[in-house]
Amino acid sequence: MYILACSDGSYYTGSTKDLDRRLQQHQNGEGANHTKKRLPVRLLYYEQYDRIDTAFYREKQVQGWSRAKKEALMNGDLDTLPGLSIAYRDIR
């Protein structure tokens, strides 16, 4: 699972079996529609998993997060993640 910074400042979250190959695809405009319109991209963060289905599950989880929560993850501020969840803030 990985997070890219796009040229417009947006983030793209994806998963792959071969990160180097996938990054090259993104840079060549062969990646997702989101990234091909916002080149160049830069790798900000990645996590490794033994199984692609686990990485894909994590990708979908992180895709649903706010920008602030993704930035906390990338910065290693794991203690702040629960407080950045909308549902968590709403019940406090």
Phi, psi and omega per residue, in radians:
M1 nan 2.389 -3.088
Y2 -2.488 2.770 3.064
I3 -2.209 2.250 3.107
L4 -1.910 2.604 2.931
A5 -1.702 2.265 3.114
C6 -1.696 2.856 -3.062
S7 -1.080 -0.409 3.135
D8 -1.568 0.079 3.133
G9 1.600 -0.097 3.112
S10 -1.365 2.876 3.080
Y11 -1.909 2.573 3.031
Y12 -2.186 2.264 3.122
T13 -1.967 2.275 -3.136
G14 -2.551 -3.138 3.062
S15 -2.514 2.684 -3.081
T16 -2.825 2.826 3.021
K17 -1.509 -0.380 -3.079
D18 -2.363 1.660 -3.033
L19 -1.106 -0.774 -3.133
D20 -1.044 -0.796 3.121
R21 -1.096 -0.752 -3.109
R22 -1.160 -0.699 3.102
L23 -1.074 -0.732 3.105
Q24 -1.095 -0.705 3.085
Q25 -1.053 -0.800 3.110
H26 -1.027 -0.834 -3.097
Q27 -1.108 -0.531 3.141
N28 -1.484 0.070 -3.129
G29 1.357 0.267 -3.134
E30 -1.762 0.101 -3.111
G31 -1.528 -2.635 -3.118
A32 -1.180 2.722 3.096
N33 -0.959 -0.664 -3.120
H34 -1.042 -0.802 -3.066
T35 -1.379 -0.607 -3.076
K36 -1.136 -0.383 3.106
K37 -1.594 -0.052 -3.019
R38 -2.353 0.738 -3.129
L39 -1.411 2.673 -0.058
P40 -1.390 2.877 3.071
V41 -1.983 2.801 -3.120
R42 -2.410 2.311 3.105
L43 -1.236 2.172 3.120
L44 -1.827 -0.563 -2.960
Y45 -2.816 2.567 2.991
Y46 -2.666 2.727 3.037
E47 -2.242 2.504 3.123
Q48 -1.860 2.467 3.117
Y49 -2.327 2.655 3.114
D50 -1.291 -0.433 -3.089
R51 -2.181 2.401 -3.123
I52 -1.165 -0.556 3.136
D53 -1.167 -0.564 3.070
T54 -1.200 -0.730 3.093
A55 -1.109 -0.704 3.136
F56 -1.133 -0.714 3.082
Y57 -1.050 -0.791 3.137
R58 -1.124 -0.702 3.090
E59 -0.980 -0.857 -3.118
K60 -1.114 -0.639 3.101
Q61 -1.089 -0.892 -3.072
V62 -1.206 -0.570 3.103
Q63 -1.023 -0.530 -3.134
G64 -1.426 -0.041 -3.092
W65 -1.486 2.733 3.050
S66 -1.234 2.854 3.083
R67 -1.011 -0.752 -3.131
A68 -1.077 -0.696 -3.129
K69 -1.220 -0.695 3.069
K70 -1.088 -0.715 3.138
E71 -1.162 -0.649 3.081
A72 -1.109 -0.734 3.094
L73 -1.053 -0.851 -3.105
M74 -1.124 -0.539 -3.139
N75 -1.509 -0.053 3.138
G76 1.372 0.259 3.135
D77 -1.493 1.090 -3.001
L78 -1.160 -0.499 3.131
D79 -1.165 -0.405 -3.111
T80 -1.540 -0.192 -3.066
L81 -0.991 -0.835 -3.122
P82 -1.035 -0.677 -3.123
G83 -1.222 -0.279 3.128
L84 -1.601 -0.018 3.093
S85 -1.391 2.347 -3.121
I86 -1.051 -0.796 -3.116
A87 -1.093 -0.694 3.128
Y88 -1.113 -0.769 -3.140
R89 -1.144 -0.621 -3.088
D90 -1.191 -0.481 -3.099
I91 -1.611 -0.089 -3.119
R92 -1.453 nan nan
